[in-house]
Amino acid sequence: MPGLRAVSASDPAACREALVGFRLALYRCFGRRADALFELVDAVLTADGPVSSLVELSLEKAFRRGHGALYDALACGEVDVAALTALVAASWEPADDGPVKVAVDVSAWPRPDAVTSAGLCHCYTSCRCDGARKTIPGWPFSFAAGLEWGASSWTALLDAVRIGPQDDATVVTVAQIGAVVARLAAAGSLAGRPAPLFVFDSGYDLTRITFLAADHGVQVLGRVRSDRVFYAPAPKRLRDGRPGRPRLHGNRFELSAPASLPPAEQQLSAQSPRYGAVVVSAWHGLHQRLCKQAGWTGFVGPLPVVPGTVIRIQVERLPGNRAPQDLWLWHTAPPGTVFDLDLLWKTYLRRFDLEHTFRLLKGMLGWTAPQIRTPEQGQRWTWLVLAAHTQLRLARTLTIDLRRRWEKSTPIQRPTTPGRVRRGFRMLRRHLGTPARTPKSTTAGPGRPTGTTRPPRTRYDVGKKKSTVDNKQTRKRQVRG
């Protein structure tokens, strides 16, 4: 979209013009209840302190309507997701000349007491009061965020997709990769660059993602657990007349036994102020042995062999006086892509910036604060929070650093943190204007007629697939019969 491309941070006038243009285009992305939706985003940005509840946003000066309009906007408002995602993609362009780097990870919206909300799944949680439960009912969302270089916690949120109980997480992730690549290509961010690099943490089926995303022309880099086993390419079969089929896999490559591994095919050394001496090693052409289970169940034909590069990162020390441990990565790229080992291990370290973004969304912008019922409302609220975060990114060079007395000043070479940019956004908003219309003066409605009651709401099981429930009911009928 013209006028919304990334501009130089040294030009305040251009940065302000880009932010004003984004706000005008954002307003056009809203259909029904557009004024309330836009002012709700401004209320999130100008709230004094963290957003702890949804109704308190109606008390903010930026939200000029009543609390009923706030809930009505989330219940009945319209958000053009296609236009909004294209707008967000057009507002970000990486500063370096390398491949576009995008981190993908899942964050959960906990809803442990929402028994009448549909689409709940068993989401992993690292903290629970009783200390025994490892999952919690909630709505998992898959986020895609553009990564940047430098000592900062800024990321560019590009997409957010909710994963339902009946969805295949890998299929949803691959579809998200294709959508993000298409939007970045339409915005012109991929022109003249190598294949975009998508970074994942442990827990993803990297082999299946690479196989399903082969048509998107992307690089895949992800962390693998240290108990995984890879295999070298199968040796060529000698024509000696021996019976039997040729081998599919070569020698074993066990990550749990690094002493037994062959010498690395490529290696580099670096010095990091945080980790000390760093040694990065790479072995090419390794693949995993697949079987027709889990995501490969029902696969027609022989299982594919997806070769890649195994990367080992060794550090001298870890923060907090922790014992150093080897970090294993797996990387694949389209044919003809230049393999840059130094770029890959540094890119994976930048993936942790997405964790800071999750902390900002939940702790400051109140992404998980609203107690709403339907997953459609949750998706709508998620896009509003994503639009608010994009405005913070565009305004990071325009706000005043309102530093508390006990806080350290931000170095000149570093950008202002997202929390401090939000702290000064209230003063900046006065000079930006708002496309939202002035609310009309109205009186309170009559409310619910006396004597009317609501029927009981439907209760939903957590993470239950419809096919599984139907099979159980069918078996019960057979037993009774």
Order of alpha helices (4+ residues) and beta strands (2+ residues): alpha-alpha-alpha-alpha-beta-beta-beta-beta-alpha-beta-alpha-beta-beta-beta-beta-beta-beta-beta-alpha-alpha-alpha-alpha-alpha
